């Protein structure tokens, strides 16, 4: 899978504790589009992760699709919760209007509500209803390939009209 380029995102959720709301955020590259009608997305997390436990408890999360300029953010949020926590507190982010989960400034974002969960091997796949989205201003996107972060900024790329059937084997 190292040879498969994936987008880099930050997933965020929270847990309400007696001391107040504790936000958490983690770098992920498992965001998938499941359905356009209704809008559904998926994420995958290691079974037993503290982030997954919080997400399942709240049933709410946000995903910020990182621009290429956010490599340091991706790196700082890629470790265990103990190493992420100080960085989460310093994120340029705001709580989402629909979920309360953190939405990063300068990133395209989705706010989601838990629809379903599937345990598959050593991971859980969570499927969410997309409640709200926001623009990203179209900066170069951050991707992960061969164990490294890369920017996608190809001025020679070719656009594809996805509004008609026949793409990715659909309707053929």
C-alpha positions in Angstrom: 0.0 0.0 0.0 3.1 2.3 0.2 2.7 2.7 -3.6 -0.9 4.0 -3.3 -1.1 7.8 -2.8 -3.6 8.8 -0.2 -4.9 12.2 0.9 -3.8 13.4 4.3 -6.5 14.6 6.8 -6.9 15.4 10.4 -9.8 13.8 12.1 -11.1 15.4 15.3 -13.5 14.5 18.0 -13.9 15.2 21.7 -15.1 13.7 25.0 -17.0 15.6 27.7 -15.3 15.0 31.0 -16.0 16.3 34.6 -13.1 18.8 33.9 -14.7 20.0 30.6 -14.5 19.1 27.0 -11.3 17.4 25.9 -10.6 17.7 22.1 -8.5 15.2 20.3 -7.2 15.2 16.7 -5.2 12.6 14.7 -3.7 12.4 11.3 -5.4 9.9 9.0 -5.2 8.8 5.4 -8.2 6.5 5.3 -10.9 9.0 4.3 -13.2 7.4 1.8 -16.3 8.7 -0.1 -19.1 6.1 0.3 -22.2 7.8 -1.2 -23.3 11.1 -2.7 -27.0 10.6 -1.9 -27.1 10.6 1.0 -23.6 12.0 1.5 -21.6 9.4 3.5 -17.9 9.0 4.2 -15.7 6.5 6.1 -12.6 6.5 8.2 -10.6 3.6 9.6 -9.0 3.4 13.1 -7.0 0.8 14.9 -9.2 -1.2 17.3 -8.6 0.0 20.9 -7.4 3.4 20.0 -8.3 6.2 22.4 -9.4 8.4 19.5 -11.8 5.7 18.3 -13.3 5.3 21.8 -14.0 9.1 22.0 -15.5 9.2 18.5 -17.8 6.3 19.3 -18.8 7.9 22.6 -19.7 11.3 21.0 -20.9 10.0 17.6 -19.5 13.2 16.1 -16.3 14.1 14.3 -14.8 16.5 11.8 -12.3 15.8 9.0 -10.0 18.6 7.8 -8.4 17.9 4.4 -4.9 19.2 4.7 -3.2 21.6 2.3 0.4 20.9 1.4 1.5 23.6 3.8 0.3 21.6 6.8 3.1 18.9 6.8 4.2 19.9 10.3 0.6 19.6 11.6 0.3 16.2 10.0 3.5 15.0 11.5 2.7 16.4 15.0 -0.7 14.7 15.1 0.5 11.3 13.8 1.6 9.9 17.1 -0.1 8.6 20.2 -2.5 10.7 22.2 0.1 11.7 24.8 2.3 13.3 22.1 -0.6 14.8 20.2 -2.3 16.5 23.2 -0.1 19.6 23.4 -0.3 20.2 19.7 -4.1 19.8 19.7 -4.3 22.7 22.1 -2.3 24.9 19.8 -4.1 24.1 16.5 -5.5 27.0 14.4 -9.0 25.6 14.7 -12.5 26.3 15.8 -15.3 24.0 16.9 -17.6 23.0 14.1 -21.1 24.4 14.1 -22.8 21.0 13.7 -20.6 18.7 15.7 -18.4 20.7 18.1 -15.4 18.8 16.8 -12.4 21.0 15.7 -12.2 22.2 12.1 -8.7 23.4 11.0 -8.2 26.8 9.5 -7.1 26.8 5.9 -8.4 23.3 5.2 -11.4 21.9 3.4 -13.6 20.2 6.0 -16.5 17.8 6.7 -18.5 17.5 9.8 -20.0 14.0 10.4 -22.4 12.0 12.6 -21.8 8.3 13.2 -24.1 6.1 11.1 -22.4 2.7 11.5 -19.3 0.9 12.6 -17.7 -2.3 11.3 -14.9 -4.2 12.9 -12.7 -5.5 10.2 -9.4 -7.3 11.1 -7.5 -5.1 13.5 -9.4 -1.9 12.6 -12.8 -0.4 12.9 -14.4 1.3 9.9 -16.7 4.1 10.9 -19.3 5.5 8.4 -20.7 8.9 8.9 -23.4 11.1 7.6 -21.9 14.3 6.3 -23.7 17.2 8.1 -21.8 20.1 6.8 -18.8 21.0 4.5 -16.6 23.9 4.0 -14.3 25.1 1.2 -10.5 24.9 1.1 -9.6 27.7 -1.3 -7.9 25.1 -3.6 -4.4 25.2 -2.3 -2.1 22.3 -3.3 -3.2 19.1 -1.4 -1.1 17.0 0.9 -0.7 13.3 0.1 1.1 10.4 1.6 3.2 8.1 -0.7 6.1 5.8 -0.1 6.2 6.8 3.6 6.5 10.6 2.9 4.3 13.6 2.6 4.1 15.2 -0.9 2.2 18.2 -2.4 -0.2 17.7 -5.3 0.1 20.7 -7.5 0.1 19.5 -11.1 -0.8 22.4 -13.5 -1.0 19.9 -16.3 -3.7 17.8 -14.7 -6.8 16.8 -16.7 -10.2 17.5 -15.3 -12.9 14.8 -15.4 -16.7 15.5 -15.5 -18.1 13.3 -12.7 -21.7 14.5 -13.2 -22.4 11.9 -15.8 -22.7 8.1 -15.4 -19.9 5.8 -16.6 -17.1 6.9 -14.2 -15.2 4.3 -12.2 -17.3 1.6 -13.8 -20.7 3.0 -12.8 -23.6 2.8 -15.2 -21.7 0.7 -17.8 
